Amino acid sequence: MKRKNASLLGNVLMGLGLVVMVGGIGTAVLNQLPQLNMPQLLANAAVFGIFIGALFWLIGARISGQEKIADRYWWLRNYDKRCKRQQGPHHS
């Protein structure tokens, strides 16, 4: 898959994941209102939708390569010995 197509597919999946997560959260909140009298199955589907949306978001970030950059710099900052300041022998 070309880089442009992968980025587009990843961004679409991230957007879809965001919509599904927000919809799931909204449905879960609305389910708490007793006057709406929503079925319990819809409440369970709403919570499940939040997790499915997060999964779409993560898959989209993986495909588009957006998570790699942040992970790489976090790893370099925290664990790569080449990026840490070298302390002299008088520091402990």
PDB file of N, CA, C and O in Angstrom:
ATOM      1  N   MET A   1       0.848  -1.167   0.000  1.00  0.00           N
ATOM      2  CA  MET A   1       0.000   0.000   0.000  1.00  0.00           C
ATOM      3  C   MET A   1       0.897   1.233   0.000  1.00  0.00           C
ATOM      4  O   MET A   1       1.858   1.315   0.765  1.00  0.00           O
ATOM      5  N   LYS A   2       0.577   2.176  -0.852  1.00  0.00           N
ATOM      6  CA  LYS A   2       1.364   3.395  -0.919  1.00  0.00           C
ATOM      7  C   LYS A   2       1.203   4.205   0.360  1.00  0.00           C
ATOM      8  O   LYS A   2       0.203   4.080   1.066  1.00  0.00           O
ATOM      9  N   ARG A   3       2.180   5.021   0.642  1.00  0.00           N
ATOM     10  CA  ARG A   3       2.196   5.812   1.876  1.00  0.00           C
ATOM     11  C   ARG A   3       0.977   6.737   1.962  1.00  0.00           C
ATOM     12  O   ARG A   3       0.382   6.878   3.030  1.00  0.00           O
ATOM     13  N   LYS A   4       0.607   7.363   0.849  1.00  0.00           N
ATOM     14  CA  LYS A   4      -0.535   8.273   0.852  1.00  0.00           C
ATOM     15  C   LYS A   4      -1.833   7.521   1.142  1.00  0.00           C
ATOM     16  O   LYS A   4      -2.667   7.996   1.913  1.00  0.00           O
ATOM     17  N   ASN A   5      -2.007   6.346   0.526  1.00  0.00           N
ATOM     18  CA  ASN A   5      -3.208   5.540   0.769  1.00  0.00           C
ATOM     19  C   ASN A   5      -3.241   5.004   2.199  1.00  0.00           C
ATOM     20  O   ASN A   5      -4.302   4.959   2.822  1.00  0.00           O
ATOM     21  N   ALA A   6      -2.094   4.605   2.711  1.00  0.00           N
ATOM     22  CA  ALA A   6      -2.037   4.108   4.086  1.00  0.00           C
ATOM     23  C   ALA A   6      -2.383   5.221   5.064  1.00  0.00           C
ATOM     24  O   ALA A   6      -3.110   4.998   6.032  1.00  0.00           O
ATOM     25  N   SER A   7      -1.870   6.402   4.816  1.00  0.00           N
ATOM     26  CA  SER A   7      -2.173   7.532   5.688  1.00  0.00           C
ATOM     27  C   SER A   7      -3.657   7.885   5.637  1.00  0.00           C
ATOM     28  O   SER A   7      -4.263   8.175   6.669  1.00  0.00           O
ATOM     29  N   LEU A   8      -4.240   7.863   4.444  1.00  0.00           N
ATOM     30  CA  LEU A   8      -5.662   8.173   4.292  1.00  0.00           C
ATOM     31  C   LEU A   8      -6.527   7.121   4.985  1.00  0.00           C
ATOM     32  O   LEU A   8      -7.470   7.468   5.696  1.00  0.00           O
ATOM     33  N   LEU A   9      -6.216   5.844   4.786  1.00  0.00           N
ATOM     34  CA  LEU A   9      -6.967   4.775   5.437  1.00  0.00           C
ATOM     35  C   LEU A   9      -6.842   4.867   6.959  1.00  0.00           C
ATOM     36  O   LEU A   9      -7.825   4.695   7.680  1.00  0.00           O
ATOM     37  N   GLY A  10      -5.640   5.137   7.435  1.00  0.00           N
ATOM     38  CA  GLY A  10      -5.429   5.277   8.867  1.00  0.00           C
ATOM     39  C   GLY A  10      -6.215   6.435   9.454  1.00  0.00           C
ATOM     40  O   GLY A  10      -6.801   6.308  10.529  1.00  0.00           O
ATOM     41  N   ASN A  11      -6.230   7.568   8.753  1.00  0.00           N
ATOM     42  CA  ASN A  11      -6.976   8.722   9.240  1.00  0.00           C
ATOM     43  C   ASN A  11      -8.482   8.468   9.221  1.00  0.00           C
ATOM     44  O   ASN A  11      -9.195   8.918  10.117  1.00  0.00           O
ATOM     45  N   VAL A  12      -8.973   7.749   8.207  1.00  0.00           N
ATOM     46  CA  VAL A  12     -10.399   7.409   8.155  1.00  0.00           C
ATOM     47  C   VAL A  12     -10.759   6.493   9.321  1.00  0.00           C
ATOM     48  O   VAL A  12     -11.788   6.690   9.967  1.00  0.00           O
ATOM     49  N   LEU A  13      -9.926   5.499   9.594  1.00  0.00           N
ATOM     50  CA  LEU A  13     -10.191   4.596  10.718  1.00  0.00           C
ATOM     51  C   LEU A  13     -10.125   5.330  12.052  1.00  0.00           C
ATOM     52  O   LEU A  13     -10.913   5.045  12.953  1.00  0.00           O
ATOM     53  N   MET A  14      -9.189   6.276  12.187  1.00  0.00           N
ATOM     54  CA  MET A  14      -9.113   7.048  13.421  1.00  0.00           C
ATOM     55  C   MET A  14     -10.363   7.910  13.593  1.00  0.00           C
ATOM     56  O   MET A  14     -10.896   8.022  14.697  1.00  0.00           O
ATOM     57  N   GLY A  15     -10.828   8.517  12.502  1.00  0.00           N
ATOM     58  CA  GLY A  15     -12.055   9.311  12.568  1.00  0.00           C
ATOM     59  C   GLY A  15     -13.271   8.464  12.893  1.00  0.00           C
ATOM     60  O   GLY A  15     -14.112   8.858  13.700  1.00  0.00           O
ATOM     61  N   LEU A  16     -13.361   7.306  12.268  1.00  0.00           N
ATOM     62  CA  LEU A  16     -14.464   6.385  12.551  1.00  0.00           C
ATOM     63  C   LEU A  16     -14.425   5.927  14.007  1.00  0.00           C
ATOM     64  O   LEU A  16     -15.461   5.843  14.666  1.00  0.00           O
ATOM     65  N   GLY A  17     -13.237   5.635  14.497  1.00  0.00           N
ATOM     66  CA  GLY A  17     -13.089   5.242  15.897  1.00  0.00           C
ATOM     67  C   GLY A  17     -13.529   6.340  16.840  1.00  0.00           C
ATOM     68  O   GLY A  17     -14.165   6.073  17.860  1.00  0.00           O
ATOM     69  N   LEU A  18     -13.191   7.585  16.503  1.00  0.00           N
ATOM     70  CA  LEU A  18     -13.607   8.713  17.335  1.00  0.00           C
ATOM     71  C   LEU A  18     -15.123   8.851  17.358  1.00  0.00           C
ATOM     72  O   LEU A  18     -15.711   9.075  18.417  1.00  0.00           O
ATOM     73  N   VAL A  19     -15.762   8.719  16.194  1.00  0.00           N
ATOM     74  CA  VAL A  19     -17.218   8.828  16.115  1.00  0.00           C
ATOM     75  C   VAL A  19     -17.886   7.703  16.912  1.00  0.00           C
ATOM     76  O   VAL A  19     -18.859   7.941  17.626  1.00  0.00           O
ATOM     77  N   VAL A  20     -17.369   6.491  16.791  1.00  0.00           N
ATOM     78  CA  VAL A  20     -17.956   5.354  17.511  1.00  0.00           C
ATOM     79  C   VAL A  20     -17.776   5.526  19.020  1.00  0.00           C
ATOM     80  O   VAL A  20     -18.691   5.236  19.792  1.00  0.00           O
ATOM     81  N   MET A  21     -16.600   5.997  19.441  1.00  0.00           N
ATOM     82  CA  MET A  21     -16.377   6.207  20.873  1.00  0.00           C
ATOM     83  C   MET A  21     -17.307   7.280  21.433  1.00  0.00           C
ATOM     84  O   MET A  21     -17.922   7.080  22.481  1.00  0.00           O
ATOM     85  N   VAL A  22     -17.416   8.408  20.750  1.00  0.00           N
ATOM     86  CA  VAL A  22     -18.283   9.496  21.216  1.00  0.00           C
ATOM     87  C   VAL A  22     -19.740   9.042  21.216  1.00  0.00           C
ATOM     88  O   VAL A  22     -20.488   9.356  22.142  1.00  0.00           O
ATOM     89  N   GLY A  23     -20.144   8.310  20.188  1.00  0.00           N
ATOM     90  CA  GLY A  23     -21.510   7.777  20.150  1.00  0.00           C
ATOM     91  C   GLY A  23     -21.777   6.802  21.280  1.00  0.00           C
ATOM     92  O   GLY A  23     -22.853   6.820  21.878  1.00  0.00           O
ATOM     93  N   GLY A  24     -20.805   5.953  21.578  1.00  0.00           N
ATOM     94  CA  GLY A  24     -20.952   5.009  22.679  1.00  0.00           C
ATOM     95  C   GLY A  24     -21.046   5.711  24.020  1.00  0.00           C
ATOM     96  O   GLY A  24     -21.852   5.333  24.870  1.00  0.00           O
ATOM     97  N   ILE A  25     -20.232   6.724  24.208  1.00  0.00           N
ATOM     98  CA  ILE A  25     -20.281   7.484  25.459  1.00  0.00           C
ATOM     99  C   ILE A  25     -21.617   8.209  25.584  1.00  0.00           C
ATOM    100  O   ILE A  25     -22.236   8.198  26.648  1.00  0.00           O
ATOM    101  N   GLY A  26     -22.061   8.838  24.495  1.00  0.00           N
ATOM    102  CA  GLY A  26     -23.353   9.527  24.520  1.00  0.00           C
ATOM    103  C   GLY A  26     -24.507   8.588  24.814  1.00  0.00           C
ATOM    104  O   GLY A  26     -25.396   8.921  25.598  1.00  0.00           O
ATOM    105  N   THR A  27     -24.501   7.426  24.196  1.00  0.00           N
ATOM    106  CA  THR A  27     -25.570   6.448  24.429  1.00  0.00           C
ATOM    107  C   THR A  27     -25.524   5.928  25.865  1.00  0.00           C
ATOM    108  O   THR A  27     -26.568   5.740  26.488  1.00  0.00           O
ATOM    109  N   ALA A  28     -24.323   5.695  26.391  1.00  0.00           N
ATOM    110  CA  ALA A  28     -24.201   5.227  27.772  1.00  0.00           C
ATOM    111  C   ALA A  28     -24.709   6.274  28.758  1.00  0.00           C
ATOM    112  O   ALA A  28     -25.344   5.935  29.756  1.00  0.00           O
ATOM    113  N   VAL A  29     -24.431   7.541  28.479  1.00  0.00           N
ATOM    114  CA  VAL A  29     -24.912   8.614  29.352  1.00  0.00           C
ATOM    115  C   VAL A  29     -26.430   8.739  29.250  1.00  0.00           C
ATOM    116  O   VAL A  29     -27.110   8.860  30.269  1.00  0.00           O
ATOM    117  N   LEU A  30     -26.965   8.710  28.033  1.00  0.00           N
ATOM    118  CA  LEU A  30     -28.418   8.810  27.855  1.00  0.00           C
ATOM    119  C   LEU A  30     -29.145   7.627  28.481  1.00  0.00           C
ATOM    120  O   LEU A  30     -30.286   7.763  28.923  1.00  0.00           O
ATOM    121  N   ASN A  31     -28.498   6.479  28.521  1.00  0.00           N
ATOM    122  CA  ASN A  31     -29.115   5.292  29.114  1.00  0.00           C
ATOM    123  C   ASN A  31     -29.333   5.463  30.620  1.00  0.00           C
ATOM    124  O   ASN A  31     -30.164   4.768  31.205  1.00  0.00           O
ATOM    125  N   GLN A  32     -28.604   6.368  31.242  1.00  0.00           N
ATOM    126  CA  GLN A  32     -28.755   6.594  32.672  1.00  0.00           C
ATOM    127  C   GLN A  32     -30.012   7.396  33.019  1.00  0.00           C
ATOM    128  O   GLN A  32     -30.406   7.459  34.183  1.00  0.00           O
ATOM    129  N   LEU A  33     -30.635   8.004  32.018  1.00  0.00           N
ATOM    130  CA  LEU A  33     -31.865   8.763  32.255  1.00  0.00           C
ATOM    131  C   LEU A  33     -33.047   7.794  32.309  1.00  0.00           C
ATOM    132  O   LEU A  33     -33.326   7.114  31.322  1.00  0.00           O
ATOM    133  N   PRO A  34     -33.736   7.721  33.432  1.00  0.00           N
ATOM    134  CA  PRO A  34     -34.819   6.730  33.565  1.00  0.00           C
ATOM    135  C   PRO A  34     -36.028   7.033  32.674  1.00  0.00           C
ATOM    136  O   PRO A  34     -36.749   6.108  32.302  1.00  0.00           O
ATOM    137  N   GLN A  35     -36.269   8.292  32.324  1.00  0.00           N
ATOM    138  CA  GLN A  35     -37.449   8.615  31.514  1.00  0.00           C
ATOM    139  C   GLN A  35     -37.322   8.121  30.072  1.00  0.00           C
ATOM    140  O   GLN A  35     -38.332   8.011  29.376  1.00  0.00           O
ATOM    141  N   LEU A  36     -36.114   7.823  29.610  1.00  0.00           N
ATOM    142  CA  LEU A  36     -35.953   7.313  28.245  1.00  0.00           C
ATOM    143  C   LEU A  36     -36.298   5.830  28.151  1.00  0.00           C
ATOM    144  O   LEU A  36     -36.682   5.350  27.085  1.00  0.00           O
ATOM    145  N   ASN A  37     -36.163   5.096  29.265  1.00  0.00           N
ATOM    146  CA  ASN A  37     -36.525   3.679  29.327  1.00  0.00           C
ATOM    147  C   ASN A  37     -35.875   2.872  28.191  1.00  0.00           C
ATOM    148  O   ASN A  37     -36.558   2.169  27.447  1.00  0.00           O
ATOM    149  N   MET A  38     -34.569   2.986  28.076  1.00  0.00           N
ATOM    150  CA  MET A  38     -33.824   2.277  27.037  1.00  0.00           C
ATOM    151  C   MET A  38     -33.576   0.842  27.480  1.00  0.00           C
ATOM    152  O   MET A  38     -33.417   0.590  28.675  1.00  0.00           O
ATOM    153  N   PRO A  39     -33.538  -0.105  26.544  1.00  0.00           N
ATOM    154  CA  PRO A  39     -33.285  -1.509  26.927  1.00  0.00           C
ATOM    155  C   PRO A  39     -31.851  -1.712  27.421  1.00  0.00           C
ATOM    156  O   PRO A  39     -30.946  -0.967  27.047  1.00  0.00           O
ATOM    157  N   GLN A  40     -31.660  -2.710  28.252  1.00  0.00           N
ATOM    158  CA  GLN A  40     -30.346  -3.005  28.822  1.00  0.00           C
ATOM    159  C   GLN A  40     -29.353  -3.437  27.748  1.00  0.00           C
ATOM    160  O   GLN A  40     -28.154  -3.183  27.864  1.00  0.00           O
ATOM    161  N   LEU A  41     -29.850  -4.082  26.716  1.00  0.00           N
ATOM    162  CA  LEU A  41     -28.969  -4.511  25.624  1.00  0.00           C
ATOM    163  C   LEU A  41     -28.301  -3.308  24.959  1.00  0.00           C
ATOM    164  O   LEU A  41     -27.137  -3.386  24.566  1.00  0.00           O
ATOM    165  N   LEU A  42     -29.020  -2.209  24.833  1.00  0.00           N
ATOM    166  CA  LEU A  42     -28.456  -0.998  24.234  1.00  0.00           C
ATOM    167  C   LEU A  42     -27.358  -0.414  25.131  1.00  0.00           C
ATOM    168  O   LEU A  42     -26.359   0.108  24.635  1.00  0.00           O
ATOM    169  N   ALA A  43     -27.545  -0.502  26.424  1.00  0.00           N
ATOM    170  CA  ALA A  43     -26.517  -0.014  27.358  1.00  0.00           C
ATOM    171  C   ALA A  43     -25.235  -0.839  27.217  1.00  0.00           C
ATOM    172  O   ALA A  43     -24.133  -0.291  27.189  1.00  0.00           O
ATOM    173  N   ASN A  44     -25.392  -2.149  27.130  1.00  0.00           N
ATOM    174  CA  ASN A  44     -24.218  -3.003  26.948  1.00  0.00           C
ATOM    175  C   ASN A  44     -23.544  -2.745  25.607  1.00  0.00           C
ATOM    176  O   ASN A  44     -22.316  -2.751  25.518  1.00  0.00           O
ATOM    177  N   ALA A  45     -24.334  -2.519  24.570  1.00  0.00           N
ATOM    178  CA  ALA A  45     -23.777  -2.224  23.244  1.00  0.00           C
ATOM    179  C   ALA A  45     -23.039  -0.891  23.258  1.00  0.00           C
ATOM    180  O   ALA A  45     -22.032  -0.734  22.567  1.00  0.00           O
ATOM    181  N   ALA A  46     -23.531   0.074  24.040  1.00  0.00           N
ATOM    182  CA  ALA A  46     -22.870   1.376  24.115  1.00  0.00           C
ATOM    183  C   ALA A  46     -21.488   1.251  24.740  1.00  0.00           C
ATOM    184  O   ALA A  46     -20.529   1.843  24.246  1.00  0.00           O
ATOM    185  N   VAL A  47     -21.380   0.495  25.809  1.00  0.00           N
ATOM    186  CA  VAL A  47     -20.080   0.299  26.457  1.00  0.00           C
ATOM    187  C   VAL A  47     -19.147  -0.477  25.532  1.00  0.00           C
ATOM    188  O   VAL A  47     -17.961  -0.163  25.432  1.00  0.00           O
ATOM    189  N   PHE A  48     -19.685  -1.484  24.862  1.00  0.00           N
ATOM    190  CA  PHE A  48     -18.886  -2.245  23.903  1.00  0.00           C
ATOM    191  C   PHE A  48     -18.427  -1.342  22.748  1.00  0.00           C
ATOM    192  O   PHE A  48     -17.317  -1.499  22.238  1.00  0.00           O
ATOM    193  N   GLY A  49     -19.280  -0.400  22.340  1.00  0.00           N
ATOM    194  CA  GLY A  49     -18.936   0.532  21.272  1.00  0.00           C
ATOM    195  C   GLY A  49     -17.762   1.427  21.622  1.00  0.00           C
ATOM    196  O   GLY A  49     -16.974   1.793  20.750  1.00  0.00           O
ATOM    197  N   ILE A  50     -17.641   1.781  22.893  1.00  0.00           N
ATOM    198  CA  ILE A  50     -16.497   2.600  23.315  1.00  0.00           C
ATOM    199  C   ILE A  50     -15.199   1.839  23.064  1.00  0.00           C
ATOM    200  O   ILE A  50     -14.228   2.406  22.562  1.00  0.00           O
ATOM    201  N   PHE A  51     -15.184   0.568  23.409  1.00  0.00           N
ATOM    202  CA  PHE A  51     -13.973  -0.239  23.208  1.00  0.00           C
ATOM    203  C   PHE A  51     -13.703  -0.506  21.733  1.00  0.00           C
ATOM    204  O   PHE A  51     -12.549  -0.501  21.302  1.00  0.00           O
ATOM    205  N   ILE A  52     -14.749  -0.736  20.963  1.00  0.00           N
ATOM    206  CA  ILE A  52     -14.575  -0.943  19.516  1.00  0.00           C
ATOM    207  C   ILE A  52     -14.033   0.332  18.864  1.00  0.00           C
ATOM    208  O   ILE A  52     -13.159   0.270  17.999  1.00  0.00           O
ATOM    209  N   GLY A  53     -14.555   1.479  19.281  1.00  0.00           N
ATOM    210  CA  GLY A  53     -14.055   2.757  18.758  1.00  0.00           C
ATOM    211  C   GLY A  53     -12.586   2.961  19.082  1.00  0.00           C
ATOM    212  O   GLY A  53     -11.817   3.425  18.240  1.00  0.00           O
ATOM    213  N   ALA A  54     -12.194   2.613  20.309  1.00  0.00           N
ATOM    214  CA  ALA A  54     -10.787   2.732  20.684  1.00  0.00           C
ATOM    215  C   ALA A  54      -9.921   1.789  19.860  1.00  0.00           C
ATOM    216  O   ALA A  54      -8.800   2.136  19.488  1.00  0.00           O
ATOM    217  N   LEU A  55     -10.433   0.608  19.579  1.00  0.00           N
ATOM    218  CA  LEU A  55      -9.700  -0.338  18.749  1.00  0.00           C
ATOM    219  C   LEU A  55      -9.525   0.200  17.325  1.00  0.00           C
ATOM    220  O   LEU A  55      -8.440   0.102  16.754  1.00  0.00           O
ATOM    221  N   PHE A  56     -10.588   0.765  16.757  1.00  0.00           N
ATOM    222  CA  PHE A  56     -10.480   1.389  15.426  1.00  0.00           C
ATOM    223  C   PHE A  56      -9.452   2.513  15.446  1.00  0.00           C
ATOM    224  O   PHE A  56      -8.654   2.648  14.518  1.00  0.00           O
ATOM    225  N   TRP A  57      -9.473   3.315  16.501  1.00  0.00           N
ATOM    226  CA  TRP A  57      -8.532   4.425  16.620  1.00  0.00           C
ATOM    227  C   TRP A  57      -7.089   3.895  16.618  1.00  0.00           C
ATOM    228  O   TRP A  57      -6.233   4.419  15.905  1.00  0.00           O
ATOM    229  N   LEU A  58      -6.832   2.870  17.407  1.00  0.00           N
ATOM    230  CA  LEU A  58      -5.476   2.323  17.485  1.00  0.00           C
ATOM    231  C   LEU A  58      -5.038   1.676  16.180  1.00  0.00           C
ATOM    232  O   LEU A  58      -3.884   1.819  15.774  1.00  0.00           O
ATOM    233  N   ILE A  59      -5.944   0.970  15.521  1.00  0.00           N
ATOM    234  CA  ILE A  59      -5.616   0.360  14.229  1.00  0.00           C
ATOM    235  C   ILE A  59      -5.312   1.440  13.204  1.00  0.00           C
ATOM    236  O   ILE A  59      -4.359   1.321  12.433  1.00  0.00           O
ATOM    237  N   GLY A  60      -6.122   2.498  13.195  1.00  0.00           N
ATOM    238  CA  GLY A  60      -5.884   3.602  12.264  1.00  0.00           C
ATOM    239  C   GLY A  60      -4.564   4.293  12.522  1.00  0.00           C
ATOM    240  O   GLY A  60      -3.854   4.649  11.581  1.00  0.00           O
ATOM    241  N   ALA A  61      -4.224   4.489  13.792  1.00  0.00           N
ATOM    242  CA  ALA A  61      -2.940   5.115  14.122  1.00  0.00           C
ATOM    243  C   ALA A  61      -1.782   4.224  13.703  1.00  0.00           C
ATOM    244  O   ALA A  61      -0.741   4.711  13.261  1.00  0.00           O
ATOM    245  N   ARG A  62      -1.964   2.935  13.842  1.00  0.00           N
ATOM    246  CA  ARG A  62      -0.907   1.994  13.441  1.00  0.00           C
ATOM    247  C   ARG A  62      -0.712   1.997  11.926  1.00  0.00           C
ATOM    248  O   ARG A  62       0.420   2.005  11.441  1.00  0.00           O
ATOM    249  N   ILE A  63      -1.817   1.990  11.181  1.00  0.00           N
ATOM    250  CA  ILE A  63      -1.727   1.959   9.726  1.00  0.00           C
ATOM    251  C   ILE A  63      -1.119   3.247   9.184  1.00  0.00           C
ATOM    252  O   ILE A  63      -0.271   3.214   8.293  1.00  0.00           O
ATOM    253  N   SER A  64      -1.559   4.385   9.727  1.00  0.00           N
ATOM    254  CA  SER A  64      -1.060   5.656   9.201  1.00  0.00           C
ATOM    255  C   SER A  64       0.333   5.984   9.713  1.00  0.00           C
ATOM    256  O   SER A  64       0.979   6.900   9.204  1.00  0.00           O
ATOM    257  N   GLY A  65       0.801   5.252  10.706  1.00  0.00           N
ATOM    258  CA  GLY A  65       2.150   5.469  11.211  1.00  0.00           C
ATOM    259  C   GLY A  65       2.265   6.613  12.182  1.00  0.00           C
ATOM    260  O   GLY A  65       3.380   7.041  12.481  1.00  0.00           O
ATOM    261  N   GLN A  66       1.165   7.128  12.690  1.00  0.00           N
ATOM    262  CA  GLN A  66       1.222   8.291  13.567  1.00  0.00           C
ATOM    263  C   GLN A  66       1.696   7.943  14.961  1.00  0.00           C
ATOM    264  O   GLN A  66       2.252   8.800  15.648  1.00  0.00           O
ATOM    265  N   GLU A  67       1.492   6.706  15.402  1.00  0.00           N
ATOM    266  CA  GLU A  67       1.910   6.359  16.751  1.00  0.00           C
ATOM    267  C   GLU A  67       3.404   6.087  16.813  1.00  0.00           C
ATOM    268  O   GLU A  67       3.995   6.180  17.889  1.00  0.00           O
ATOM    269  N   LYS A  68       4.024   5.759  15.707  1.00  0.00           N
ATOM    270  CA  LYS A  68       5.435   5.399  15.721  1.00  0.00           C
ATOM    271  C   LYS A  68       6.318   6.582  16.083  1.00  0.00           C
ATOM    272  O   LYS A  68       7.296   6.423  16.814  1.00  0.00           O
ATOM    273  N   ILE A  69       5.989   7.755  15.586  1.00  0.00           N
ATOM    274  CA  ILE A  69       6.825   8.927  15.830  1.00  0.00           C
ATOM    275  C   ILE A  69       6.831   9.268  17.312  1.00  0.00           C
ATOM    276  O   ILE A  69       7.897   9.445  17.901  1.00  0.00           O
ATOM    277  N   ALA A  70       5.662   9.360  17.918  1.00  0.00           N
ATOM    278  CA  ALA A  70       5.573   9.710  19.339  1.00  0.00           C
ATOM    279  C   ALA A  70       6.239   8.638  20.191  1.00  0.00           C
ATOM    280  O   ALA A  70       6.946   8.969  21.144  1.00  0.00           O
ATOM    281  N   ASP A  71       6.034   7.371  19.876  1.00  0.00           N
ATOM    282  CA  ASP A  71       6.650   6.299  20.648  1.00  0.00           C
ATOM    283  C   ASP A  71       8.166   6.354  20.528  1.00  0.00           C
ATOM    284  O   ASP A  71       8.881   6.134  21.505  1.00  0.00           O
ATOM    285  N   ARG A  72       8.646   6.645  19.339  1.00  0.00           N
ATOM    286  CA  ARG A  72      10.080   6.660  19.143  1.00  0.00           C
ATOM    287  C   ARG A  72      10.721   7.762  19.979  1.00  0.00           C
ATOM    288  O   ARG A  72      11.726   7.522  20.649  1.00  0.00           O
ATOM    289  N   TYR A  73      10.158   8.960  19.950  1.00  0.00           N
ATOM    290  CA  TYR A  73      10.754  10.045  20.709  1.00  0.00           C
ATOM    291  C   TYR A  73      10.605   9.821  22.208  1.00  0.00           C
ATOM    292  O   TYR A  73      11.498  10.188  22.972  1.00  0.00           O
ATOM    293  N   TRP A  74       9.502   9.230  22.645  1.00  0.00           N
ATOM    294  CA  TRP A  74       9.350   8.923  24.064  1.00  0.00           C
ATOM    295  C   TRP A  74      10.412   7.927  24.491  1.00  0.00           C
ATOM    296  O   TRP A  74      11.022   8.068  25.551  1.00  0.00           O
ATOM    297  N   TRP A  75      10.629   6.920  23.658  1.00  0.00           N
ATOM    298  CA  TRP A  75      11.637   5.911  23.975  1.00  0.00           C
ATOM    299  C   TRP A  75      13.022   6.539  24.025  1.00  0.00           C
ATOM    300  O   TRP A  75      13.813   6.247  24.922  1.00  0.00           O
ATOM    301  N   LEU A  76      13.312   7.407  23.052  1.00  0.00           N
ATOM    302  CA  LEU A  76      14.624   8.048  23.044  1.00  0.00           C
ATOM    303  C   LEU A  76      14.827   8.906  24.288  1.00  0.00           C
ATOM    304  O   LEU A  76      15.887   8.856  24.912  1.00  0.00           O
ATOM    305  N   ARG A  77      13.826   9.683  24.645  1.00  0.00           N
ATOM    306  CA  ARG A  77      13.936  10.561  25.803  1.00  0.00           C
ATOM    307  C   ARG A  77      14.148   9.789  27.097  1.00  0.00           C
ATOM    308  O   ARG A  77      14.915  10.221  27.958  1.00  0.00           O
ATOM    309  N   ASN A  78      13.486   8.668  27.239  1.00  0.00           N
ATOM    310  CA  ASN A  78      13.488   7.983  28.520  1.00  0.00           C
ATOM    311  C   ASN A  78      14.481   6.835  28.644  1.00  0.00           C
ATOM    312  O   ASN A  78      14.960   6.553  29.743  1.00  0.00           O
ATOM    313  N   TYR A  79      14.796   6.174  27.545  1.00  0.00           N
ATOM    314  CA  TYR A  79      15.596   4.953  27.676  1.00  0.00           C
ATOM    315  C   TYR A  79      16.842   4.877  26.809  1.00  0.00           C
ATOM    316  O   TYR A  79      17.713   4.048  27.075  1.00  0.00           O
ATOM    317  N   ASP A  80      16.960   5.707  25.786  1.00  0.00           N
ATOM    318  CA  ASP A  80      18.116   5.592  24.907  1.00  0.00           C
ATOM    319  C   ASP A  80      19.326   6.250  25.566  1.00  0.00           C
ATOM    320  O   ASP A  80      19.297   7.437  25.892  1.00  0.00           O
ATOM    321  N   LYS A  81      20.376   5.479  25.756  1.00  0.00           N
ATOM    322  CA  LYS A  81      21.564   5.990  26.444  1.00  0.00           C
ATOM    323  C   LYS A  81      22.257   7.100  25.661  1.00  0.00           C
ATOM    324  O   LYS A  81      22.923   7.949  26.254  1.00  0.00           O
ATOM    325  N   ARG A  82      22.111   7.105  24.355  1.00  0.00           N
ATOM    326  CA  ARG A  82      22.758   8.135  23.546  1.00  0.00           C
ATOM    327  C   ARG A  82      22.165   9.510  23.788  1.00  0.00           C
ATOM    328  O   ARG A  82      22.847  10.513  23.579  1.00  0.00           O
ATOM    329  N   CYS A  83      20.901   9.586  24.228  1.00  0.00           N
ATOM    330  CA  CYS A  83      20.240  10.869  24.411  1.00  0.00           C
ATOM    331  C   CYS A  83      20.292  11.378  25.849  1.00  0.00           C
ATOM    332  O   CYS A  83      19.901  12.513  26.118  1.00  0.00           O
ATOM    333  N   LYS A  84      20.758  10.571  26.746  1.00  0.00           N
ATOM    334  CA  LYS A  84      20.846  11.004  28.134  1.00  0.00           C
ATOM    335  C   LYS A  84      22.148  11.767  28.342  1.00  0.00           C
ATOM    336  O   LYS A  84      23.162  11.471  27.710  1.00  0.00           O
ATOM    337  N   ARG A  85      22.109  12.744  29.225  1.00  0.00           N
ATOM    338  CA  ARG A  85      23.329  13.476  29.538  1.00  0.00           C
ATOM    339  C   ARG A  85      24.274  12.569  30.311  1.00  0.00           C
ATOM    340  O   ARG A  85      23.876  11.829  31.210  1.00  0.00           O
ATOM    341  N   GLN A  86      25.524  12.654  29.929  1.00  0.00           N
ATOM    342  CA  GLN A  86      26.517  11.873  30.628  1.00  0.00           C
ATOM    343  C   GLN A  86      26.939  12.634  31.875  1.00  0.00           C
ATOM    344  O   GLN A  86      27.341  13.795  31.796  1.00  0.00           O
ATOM    345  N   GLN A  87      26.848  11.988  33.003  1.00  0.00           N
ATOM    346  CA  GLN A  87      27.253  12.621  34.244  1.00  0.00           C
ATOM    347  C   GLN A  87      28.653  12.163  34.592  1.00  0.00           C
ATOM    348  O   GLN A  87      29.028  11.008  34.386  1.00  0.00           O
ATOM    349  N   GLY A  88      29.405  13.093  35.118  1.00  0.00           N
ATOM    350  CA  GLY A  88      30.783  12.791  35.487  1.00  0.00           C
ATOM    351  C   GLY A  88      30.857  11.873  36.697  1.00  0.00           C
ATOM    352  O   GLY A  88      29.833  11.524  37.286  1.00  0.00           O
ATOM    353  N   PRO A  89      32.082  11.480  37.068  1.00  0.00           N
ATOM    354  CA  PRO A  89      32.230  10.534  38.182  1.00  0.00           C
ATOM    355  C   PRO A  89      31.864  11.147  39.532  1.00  0.00           C
ATOM    356  O   PRO A  89      31.626  10.403  40.484  1.00  0.00           O
ATOM    357  N   HIS A  90      31.809  12.486  39.649  1.00  0.00           N
ATOM    358  CA  HIS A  90      31.489  13.092  40.917  1.00  0.00           C
ATOM    359  C   HIS A  90      29.991  13.127  41.185  1.00  0.00           C
ATOM    360  O   HIS A  90      29.584  13.468  42.295  1.00  0.00           O
ATOM    361  N   HIS A  91      29.147  12.781  40.191  1.00  0.00           N
ATOM    362  CA  HIS A  91      27.715  12.689  40.391  1.00  0.00           C
ATOM    363  C   HIS A  91      27.336  11.256  40.694  1.00  0.00           C
ATOM    364  O   HIS A  91      27.886  10.330  40.099  1.00  0.00           O
ATOM    365  N   SER A  92      26.411  11.062  41.606  1.00  0.00           N
ATOM    366  CA  SER A  92      25.995   9.688  41.886  1.00  0.00           C
ATOM    367  C   SER A  92      24.536   9.480  41.576  1.00  0.00           C
ATOM    368  O   SER A  92      24.018   8.378  41.754  1.00  0.00           O
TER     369      SER A  92
END
